[in-house]
Each structure stands twice: as structure tokens, then as C-alpha cells.
Amino acid sequence: MGMAIDRDDTQFHVLAVDDSLIDRKLIERLLKTSSFQVTAVDSGSKALEFLGLNNNDAADDEEDEQRDSNTESVSSDEDQDHQDLGLGVNLIITDYCMPGMTGYDLLKKIKKSSSFKDIPVVIMSSENIPSRINRCLEDGAEEFFLKPVQLSDVNKLRPHLMKGRSKDIDSSHKPTSTRLITSGN
């Protein structure tokens, strides 16, 4: 009975993107264990479709700008209506290596969208390639997790979600990498 702590006002919605069914189920279970609402999809293009971006950048950017200008100062009830347009996603966690569209490509498309650019994006990969990790962090990823993702990694997501709720703090945040292991060459 002590599990009923998270009500609608504190439950965050995470969009998990991974082409591997096993990895997708693992991240979904970890997120749900941490009381997140989870939507899982198997590709970057399905993530864009879920968000309503559908790879049609020019038209969507105009729509996003109109949607943003109409919702800059809204109450929380109206904000929930606006979130329903973007399906209320508070964070996106995506695999880096996927066929068709990489997690990095998805990150760039999200950061280009005026409606979704403030949503934190976390990249995960089983490959520890420092140049890839740095490129993702420099181009807007909040975190880079090495697979297998663990509960301790998921616990690092909540501060990013809280920042998304109060966008004033964005400028003071520095991206971080988790379990970055570099060789001494």
C-alpha cells in the first residue's frame, strides 16, 4: 500500500526507443519500477510518429512554432491539454545503434523541433566510444548510459525531468556521461 505515492501530478512519461526487444523490455521494466509511465517503440521513426513529428521537418517546425506561441503562458490544466498534443512525453531515452535512424539522428530531430527541443534526451549504447559519447552530449543529450542500463542509471533521470518542469534552470545544467571508461592510449 505504500506504493501509492506517485499520483498523476508526479508521474513522468518516458518515451523509450530501442530496436532490441530485450533491451526495450529491460528499460521499460526499470522505468516502471521507478514509477515512470512508459511508452516503448522500436525505431526512431516510430518515436517521431508518436511525437507527431513524422519526418516532415519544415511543416512540423511551423506547426511547432504556432503551438509554442499559443501555449507560452498556460495553466497546468491547459498545459496538460498541450501535452496531449505531444502525448505528454517528459523524457526520451533512446538506443544509439538502430537501423534506419540512429539515436543521434533522433536527438538532432528532437532538438530541432521548437515544441520538443526542451524535452531531455538520454542516449544509451553497448559500445563505449568516447567520440560518440562526447558528440551526443555536445549536441544536446542530457546523459549517455552504457548498456546494460541499471536501476542506478534510471535514478539519475528524475533531476532532468524536474528541470523540464521548470525550464528556468536549463542554463545551469551540464551534460554528464555515466560509466565512461576510457583506455590510456
matplotlib code that plots the C-alpha trace (Angstrom):
import matplotlib.pyplot as plt

x = [0.0, 3.0, 3.5, 0.7, 3.0, 3.2, 0.0, -0.7, 1.0, 4.3, 4.3, 6.5, 6.0, 9.2, 9.4, 11.8, 13.3, 15.2, 15.2, 16.2, 13.1, 15.1, 16.7, 13.4, 11.7, 14.6, 14.5, 10.7, 10.8, 13.4, 11.4, 8.1, 9.9, 10.8, 7.2, 7.5, 4.8, 6.4, 5.7, 8.2, 8.7, 11.2, 12.6, 13.5, 10.8, 8.1, 9.3, 8.9, 5.5, 4.4, 5.6, 3.7, 6.9, 6.7, 10.0, 8.2, 10.5, 9.6, 5.8, 6.2, 8.6, 5.9, 3.2, 5.5, 6.2, 2.4, 1.7, 4.5, 3.3, -0.2, 0.9, 3.7, 1.8, -0.8, -2.2, -1.4, -4.8, -4.2, -0.6, -2.0, -4.1, -0.9, 0.9, -1.8, -0.8, 2.7, 1.4, 2.8, 6.3, 8.7, 11.9, 13.1, 15.6, 16.9, 19.4, 22.2, 22.6, 19.3, 18.6, 17.3, 17.6, 20.3, 19.6, 21.9, 19.7, 16.6, 18.3, 19.1, 15.5, 14.0, 16.4, 15.5, 11.8, 10.6, 7.9, 10.1, 13.6, 13.3, 12.5, 15.5, 17.0, 19.2, 21.2, 22.2, 24.7, 26.5, 29.5, 31.9, 33.2, 34.3, 34.0, 30.4, 29.5, 31.0, 29.2, 25.9, 26.4, 27.7, 24.6, 22.1, 21.8, 21.4, 23.1, 24.8, 24.2, 26.3, 24.2, 23.1, 21.2, 20.8, 18.4, 21.1, 21.1, 17.4, 17.6, 19.6, 16.7, 14.4, 16.5, 16.3, 12.6, 12.3, 14.3, 11.8, 9.0, 10.8, 12.7, 14.3, 17.1, 18.3, 21.3, 22.9, 22.9, 25.9, 25.5, 27.2, 28.3, 27.7, 30.3, 32.6, 35.6, 38.5, 41.6, 45.0, 46.1]
y = [0.0, 2.3, 2.2, 4.7, 7.7, 8.7, 10.4, 11.9, 15.1, 13.4, 10.6, 11.3, 9.9, 8.5, 7.5, 4.6, 3.8, 0.7, -1.8, -4.7, -6.3, -7.5, -4.1, -2.3, -4.6, -4.1, -0.3, -0.4, -2.6, -0.4, 2.8, 1.3, 0.1, 3.7, 4.7, 6.2, 5.9, 4.3, 4.2, 1.9, 2.0, 0.1, 2.8, 6.4, 6.9, 5.4, 7.8, 10.8, 9.5, 9.1, 12.7, 13.9, 14.9, 12.3, 13.3, 16.2, 18.8, 22.1, 21.8, 20.5, 23.3, 25.8, 23.9, 23.6, 27.3, 28.1, 25.6, 27.1, 30.6, 29.6, 27.9, 30.0, 31.0, 28.4, 27.0, 23.4, 22.2, 23.8, 22.6, 19.0, 19.6, 20.8, 17.8, 15.6, 17.0, 15.8, 13.0, 14.3, 13.0, 14.3, 12.5, 10.4, 7.6, 6.1, 3.5, 4.9, 2.0, 1.3, 0.5, 3.4, 6.3, 6.3, 7.6, 10.5, 11.3, 11.2, 13.5, 16.1, 16.0, 16.5, 19.3, 21.0, 20.9, 24.0, 22.0, 19.2, 20.8, 21.2, 17.6, 15.8, 13.1, 10.3, 8.1, 4.5, 2.2, -1.0, 0.5, 2.7, 5.0, 8.3, 10.4, 9.2, 9.9, 13.4, 14.2, 13.2, 15.2, 18.2, 18.1, 18.1, 14.7, 15.0, 11.7, 8.8, 5.5, 2.4, -0.8, -2.7, 0.1, -0.3, 1.0, 3.4, 4.9, 5.3, 7.0, 9.8, 10.7, 12.4, 15.6, 16.0, 15.6, 18.1, 20.6, 20.0, 21.1, 24.4, 25.5, 28.4, 26.1, 24.9, 27.2, 25.8, 22.2, 20.4, 17.1, 14.1, 10.7, 7.6, 4.9, 6.4, 4.2, 5.3, 3.4, 5.0, 5.1]
z = [0.0, 0.5, -3.3, -4.0, -3.5, -7.2, -8.3, -11.7, -10.8, -10.1, -12.6, -15.6, -19.1, -20.7, -24.4, -24.7, -28.1, -28.8, -31.8, -29.5, -27.9, -24.9, -24.2, -24.7, -22.2, -19.7, -19.9, -19.7, -16.6, -14.9, -15.7, -14.4, -11.3, -10.7, -11.2, -14.6, -17.2, -20.2, -24.0, -25.8, -29.6, -31.7, -34.0, -34.3, -37.0, -34.7, -32.0, -34.3, -35.4, -31.7, -31.1, -34.2, -36.0, -38.8, -40.5, -42.1, -40.6, -42.4, -41.9, -38.4, -37.4, -38.4, -36.6, -33.5, -33.5, -33.7, -31.0, -28.8, -29.3, -28.3, -25.1, -23.6, -20.5, -19.8, -16.5, -15.6, -16.9, -20.3, -20.2, -19.8, -23.0, -24.8, -23.6, -25.0, -28.4, -27.8, -25.8, -22.6, -23.0, -20.3, -21.4, -24.3, -23.8, -27.0, -28.2, -30.3, -32.8, -34.6, -38.3, -40.3, -37.9, -35.1, -31.7, -32.6, -35.6, -33.4, -30.9, -33.6, -34.9, -31.5, -30.7, -34.0, -33.1, -31.3, -29.4, -28.2, -28.0, -24.2, -23.6, -22.1, -24.3, -23.0, -25.3, -24.4, -26.1, -25.5, -27.3, -25.2, -27.9, -26.3, -29.5, -30.0, -26.3, -26.5, -29.8, -28.3, -25.1, -27.1, -29.4, -26.5, -24.9, -21.1, -20.3, -22.1, -20.4, -21.2, -21.6, -19.8, -18.2, -14.5, -11.9, -10.6, -14.1, -14.2, -10.8, -12.5, -14.8, -12.2, -11.9, -15.7, -15.6, -12.8, -14.9, -17.8, -15.5, -14.6, -17.7, -15.9, -14.6, -18.1, -18.3, -15.2, -16.3, -17.6, -19.5, -17.9, -19.0, -16.9, -16.5, -19.2, -19.3, -21.5, -22.3, -21.7, -25.3]

ax = plt.figure().add_subplot(projection="3d")
ax.plot(x, y, z, "-o")
ax.set_aspect("equal")
plt.show()
